[in-house]
Each structure stands twice: as structure tokens, then as C-alpha cells.
Amino acid sequence: MGIPRVKLPADARPDTLAVREGLPPSQYGENSESIYLTSSFVHPDAATAARRFANEEDAFVYSRFSNPTVTMMERRLAAMEGTSGCIGTASGMASILMLVLGLLKAGDHVVCSQSVFGSTVKLFQDFAKFGIETSFVSQTDVAQWQAAMRPNTKLLFAETPSNPLTEVCDVRALAHIAHAGGGEARALLAVDNCFCSPALQQPVKLGADLIIHSGTKYLDGQGRVIAGAVCGPEELIETKFVPVMRSAGMSLSPFNAWVVLKGLETLSIRMQAQSARALALAQWLETQPAVERVFYPGLPSHPQHTLAMVQQNGSGGAVVSFIVKGGREGAFATIDATRICSITANLGDTKTTITHPASTSHGRLSEPQRQAAGIVQGLIRVAVGLDDVEDIKADLLNGLSQLA
Ligand SMILES: *Cc1c(COP(=O)(O)O)cnc(C)c1O
């Protein structure tokens, strides 16, 4: 029995998997995948229902556990990340919650980059009250990760490149530290692959065990839904995360799964196009007299440029940050002079977005914490979309020309 698979050659390449992996069509032979908006599934008889509830037969039972449209998205994303399993979640944060609930218990220890998404830091800090302690270390200094390892370290958590300064961590080195463990047991390395997506970076190929996604960002790519996923070995997904999903219910809605499923079909060409525009914008920003510094992994001036090019398939990604003259006033003037860029802290949209991290995404930090993290008042982050880059340059020049 079991849920059938799409018939594809075993050596089908990533671009093909991105448009075809999922589930076989229904008896109607639809070419575009269906949205199964149903909360439950009907069984032919009571004995079959009993077997399915007891997990003795693989079938759809209830959409808190699994759903055909969600399964299509999971299979497609797993194929693109190069993992054997994936589980969709209601949001990116729900996938990190799932990770903690599925893998850790009181007394366990986590080592996490201090440069991860703000809500991720908060979530790991909150788990201290359940006896799970987290040490926050430098994004780029591998020695700090090594030094933070303890006999009870079970998980290393990284996100690369970081937001908004695009610092790159060495996934291979972190995998090595995780697998050597801090005591007898080996720890797992989880990587939040939000910024590059599998189109540019496949952390599992560099040794990571689990991949975290906010489907809200590039996977959908058009700013329409909140979604998330954990990718990893199927055995781990089935034994650690599926039971959490059944009992805790941070399930992905079939409609949102369908939107992400469709987004995955164009992920690779979007990431290439948006990264090419981001590189052009970053190079141009470096020549602007009102710009003090540009942060973009695709520029040779980036401290981890060489590592980024190896890990990210030769691409810098689509997020560019830069410091303008005049501190907060200069940054606000630049943002307020734009007519095209959307002023929003979201990213991964086809529409280019612009934000002032010090007063939005990092606004809850104290000024000394922000200084330590390098989030200065003059910093602006642009997540480049599919707008014509010449229009984006002109949009930024409106404000920059007043500062120089
Ligand atoms: C947005 C984001 C998240 C959280 O995702 P949601 O879908 O908003 O819950 C996690 N990690 C990174 C890197 C993000 O950018």
C-alpha cells in the first residue's frame, strides 16, 4: 500500500523535480496540482479506518496529520533540498518550534548563532524555562562554536547568510563540530536556509542534518502566505516530527501549501534573476558617495566572499544591506524618498522591499546590543525583487543624492 509516487527517472534533475515532484494526479488526470480543501478523509470500512488510525496502513486520515496538497509540497521541497523527508508547518517559526519539541528535552543544550532571525533567538531563550539552555555564539568564528560544546549539546542552529548583515557561516565546519559532539553523543546541525533557498544552497550537501524553512519568503516568493517546513532524513521526520504534528497541530493549510507548491516551480529562475539584480545594485551602491559601506556576499569586499561563493553556488543571494551617511536621519531620508520600493520588513517578494533594521526587525534590542550586532542607525536593507534594477537605483538615488 502506501501513498503512490510520481513516476520520474531516478536521475531527474532539480529543475524537473521542481515542477513535477509531488503526488500522481487524481483519476481525472489534472496537469496542475489540486487543492484538497478537506479536513478529513473517508474510509471504505471500519477495519480499514482502524488500521489507518493505528498507522498500520499509510493513508490520509485527517488534515492535522497530513493532506495530499501538503504532501505534494513536502515531497517537492525535499527533492529540491536533497533530503529524503520533509514536513510542512504553519509558519517558519512553527518549524523551529517543531524542531525543539521533536528533538530536545529538559537538560539538553543548544548552540546557536547570535545572528539568527530575532524571533528564533526569542524562541530559544523562552525554552530556558523548560530546562533547555542555549548558548549564542558568533556567526563567523568557528572556534566559538567549538568552545560552546558541552556533553549535553544536542543541536547546533545556524542561518546563513544572516539578516541583515549577510554574514556567512561555514556549514561544513559546523557540521564537523556537531557530529564530533561535546560528549559521547553526536549533535545535529540544523540550518535555516531562508535567505538562499535550495535554488542557491543545499546545506545537506555540506553536512547539515536538518533544514528549516520559512515558506513565507522565497519559496512562495510572491508575498502571499505564511508557511514553513523542516527537511531532513525521512526516518527522523517520521519518528520525531510527525508525532509532534499529530499532537501539537502546527499544521500547514492545504491552500497555503498549494501556493508554496506553485512558487517552487519558479524558485530557481526567480532566485537567479533576483540575485543578478542584487549584485548589480550592490556594485552600484559601492560607487555612491553617500554610501559608507555595502554588505553583500557577492562582492569581493565581503569578508566571507570566497566561502559564500562555494556554499551558495556562486551567487550572493538577493538581499543587500548598506550604511548611508547621516545615521538614522540619512537612512530615513533615503527610505522616504523612494517611490517604488515597498517599505516593509518582509523579504523574498517579487516586489523590492526596503527596511531600516535598527527601528523595525531589530528595534527591540537595546542600543548597546544593536551596536554589538553591527545594526547601526545608518543601515538600510533592500531585498531585491523582480523590479527593473535601473528603476531601483533611481529610486534610491532620490534620497542618496541629498546626502552626499
Ligand atoms: C521570516 C523568517 C523566519 C520566520 O518565518 P515565518 O514564516 O515568518 O514564521 C525564520 N527565519 C528566517 C531567516 C526568516 O527570515
The ligand as an SDF file (V2000), in Angstrom:
LIG
                    3D

 15 15  0  0  0  0  0  0  0  0999 V2000
   10.8520   35.1400    8.3260 C   0  0  0  0  0  0  0  0  0  0  0  0
   11.8860   34.2310    8.8460 C   0  0  0  0  0  0  0  0  0  0  0  0
   11.5640   33.2060    9.7520 C   0  0  0  0  0  0  0  0  0  0  0  0
   10.1630   33.0250   10.2960 C   0  0  0  0  0  0  0  0  0  0  0  0
    9.2790   32.6640    9.3010 O   0  0  0  0  0  0  0  0  0  0  0  0
    7.6770   32.9630    9.4160 P   0  0  0  0  0  0  0  0  0  0  0  0
    7.1580   32.2520    8.2100 O   0  0  0  0  0  0  0  0  0  0  0  0
    7.5120   34.4400    9.3820 O   0  0  0  0  0  0  0  0  0  0  0  0
    7.2260   32.3540   10.6950 O   0  0  0  0  0  0  0  0  0  0  0  0
   12.5670   32.3650   10.1720 C   0  0  0  0  0  0  0  0  0  0  0  0
   13.8220   32.5110    9.7330 N   0  0  0  0  0  0  0  0  0  0  0  0
   14.1870   33.4900    8.8750 C   0  0  0  0  0  0  0  0  0  0  0  0
   15.5900   33.5930    8.4120 C   0  0  0  0  0  0  0  0  0  0  0  0
   13.2290   34.3790    8.3990 C   0  0  0  0  0  0  0  0  0  0  0  0
   13.5920   35.3520    7.5570 O   0  0  0  0  0  0  0  0  0  0  0  0
  1  2  1  0
  2  3  1  0
  2 14  2  0
  3  4  1  0
  3 10  2  0
  4  5  1  0
  5  6  1  0
  6  7  2  0
  6  8  1  0
  6  9  1  0
 10 11  1  0
 11 12  2  0
 12 13  1  0
 12 14  1  0
 14 15  1  0
M  END
$$$$
